[in-house]
Amino acid sequence: MKVGDIVRNVWPVRTNPVVNESRGWEPIESGHIGIVVAVRPDRLNNPPLSGYCDVVLSVNGETVRCGNYGQSTFEVVV
């Protein structure tokens, strides 16, 4: 996965009820398309388990930022 890849979320995102309640967000089901805006390696585990990424999804015509998600949450489409 690299910056600029077009991806689809294969897992729901924004599912933490505490964060959602404080920000007025709703969970976002899988299947939405977006673009990768940042990629970071896993520096917390040895050996690394996964990298992390930030993605901007298109959800019902609105842009939604998803930050610091495991790369396995998304699949590269293009």
Summary of the structure (lengths in Angstrom):
residues: 78
radius of gyration: 12.6
end to end distance: 10.3
largest distance: 39.7
contacts: 198
relative contact order: 0.31
helix: 13%
strand: 44%
